[in-house]
Amino acid sequence: MTDQSTDTKKKIMEVARVLFANQGFEGTSVREIAKAAEVNIASVNYHFSNKENLFAGVLRMGYVDCSTHMRAYYDNEQPKLEDLLVHLFNHFSLKSHDLISFFKVMMSTQHSHHMAAHGTEDEMLGPPGGKVIVEAILKEVGNTVSEEDQHWALKCLFSHVIHTSLMYNCCFKNNSIPYTTDADILKSIKRLCRVVLADLKK
């Protein structure tokens, strides 16, 4: 694929993400996407074949971006689990607009669409960055932790971070609400990490 073709495909996905988020999957047509991306319908069909594939591509784009970012950070810094999760929260905060947009996209259809972890290292785990989170957990508690407990810990930690990121950046960033300063949020994440690790060590 040429650079121009790659740029066109990326532009189509970026435009589609915004339209899917604002208008929903059913409420957005391929014609609208093509017009907003300043390409013809044939170009959209060439890259994605249909709207369903384009929708899946938009979801995958956000997933792969987070997964790749987490792997690069972990390999370069080798952080402790709590620092890894704080970094994930900060990453979501820096990209809060994109995070909210991707969640709106996921909620924009009545049909079943998978977030397409296929082909990434997180395929069997679920959340983007899941493999490095599990690696960080095992590094601190040892490799004897059962697969079930690994999945429990991952879901517990990731869901807390992403939920907090969404709520904090949507509506809870308010000085009148107790314990919602940046320091409070990071303290809460680190505390949950310690609780989860303590449970796994039992």
N, C-alpha and C positions, 0 to 999 in steps of 0.2 A: 504494500500500500504506500503510495507516494505521500510526501509531507502535506501536499495540498489536500489530498483525499482524507488524510488523518485529521487535518484541521477542520475540514468540512464536517466530518463525522462528529467531532467533539463539539462543534458549534451547534449542530442539530440537537445533541443531547443536552447541552446547557439550556438552549431555548425550550426544549421539551420539558425539562425539569421545572422551569418556572411556570409554564402553562399547565402542566399536570398538577402542580401544587396549588395554583390559583383557581383552576377551573374543574379539576377532577379528571380522571381517566376518561370516563364516558363523555364528559363535556368538552373534550379537546379533540379536534380533528387533525388528521395528517396534513390537510390543506392549510390549516392555521399554523401548524408547526413549520411547514415549508415556507410560508409567507414571512413569518417572524424571523426565520433563519436566513432569509433571502436566498433560498435555493428552490429548485423545482421539485415537484412531488416525486418525480423519477429518481432524484438524488436520495431522498428519504427511503424510497423503496429499495434502491440499490444497496444502501448500507444496512438496512434493518428488515427488509421484506414486508413488514407489517407493523401496526401500532403496538401490538403486544410485545414484539421483540424489542422495539424502541423503549418501551416502558421498562422491560427487564434490564436493558442496557443502562438506563438512567440509574436504576437501583444498584446495579453492579458497580457503576462508576464511583458512587459514594462509598460502597463497601470496600472496594479495592484501595481507594485512597487512604482510608483509615487503617486498613490492614498493613499496607506498605509502610505507612508512617510509623506505626507502632513497632514493626520489625526493625526498621532502620534505627530508631531511638534505642531499642533494647540492645541490639548488637553493638552499638557504638558506646553506650553508657553503662551497660550491665547494672541497672538500678535495682534497688530493693523493691519488693512488691508495692509498698505504700507510695514510693516515689514514682513507680510506673503508673499507678492509678491516678495520682495527682497530675502527672503529665498528660494522661488521657483526658482528664477533666479540663485541663488548660487548653488542650487541642480542640476539644468540643467548644469551649468558650470563645476561642479565637475564630472558629468557623461556625459560630452560633447561627448565623443566617442560613448557611448551607444545611446545618443539622436540622433546623426547624423545617426547612424546605423539603428535605428528604423524607422526614416523617410525614409531612403533609402529602407527599407523593404516595407513600405507602398506604395512607389512609384514604386515598382518592378513588379507590375502585371497590366495587362490590364483588369482584371476581378474585380468585386465588392467584396470587403471583408470588413467586419465591424470590428471596433477596439474592439468589445466585452467588453462593459462596463457592460454587463449582470452579475447580481449577486453582483455588488459592490454598494456602497451607491451613486455613481455618475451616476448610470444608466440613470436617467431621465434628467441629466444635460449636459452630453457630456464630457468635459475635465476632466482628472484625477485630483482629488483634488478640483473639482468644488463645491462640497457641502460645504467644509470648507471655500472656498472663499466667497460663498454666505452668509454663517453664519457670516463671518467677516464683510461683507458689511452691513447686517441687524443690526448687533450689533452697528454700527456707525450711521446708518440713521433711524433705526426703522423698525418695521414689516409692515408698511403700503405701502411699495414699491410693485408695481404690479409685477406679475410673468413675464410679458413681459420685464419690466425694469430690473428685476433681471438677466434674460437671456442676455439682451443687455450688462449689466455691466460686467458679467462674460466673455462673448465672447470678449469684448473689452480689458479687462485686461489680460486674459490668452493668447490671440493671440499676444498681444504686447510682453509679456514676452517670449513666446516660439519663436517668430520670431526673437526677439533681441538676444536670446540665440544662435539660429542657425547661424545667420549672424555674430555675434560677435566671435563665436568660429570657424567659417569656414574661414572667409576672412576679416572681418573688424577690427580685433585686430591689428591695425597699428597706430603707433604714428603720422603718417603724416595725418591721417584723423581727422578732428576736432571733439571734444566731444565724443570720444570713449574710454576714460580711464574708469577704473572700477568705479571711483567716478562719472563720467558723466552718465554712464549707470544707476547706482542706483538712482541718482538724477532724471533722466528721469522717471524711474518707479514710484518713490514716487510722482512726479508731476502729472503723469497721474492718479494715485489713487485719489489725491485731486480733480482733475478736474471731474472725474467720480462721486465721492461722492457729490461734489457740485451740479452737475446736478440732481442727485437723490433727493437731499434735496429741490429742487425748488417746 
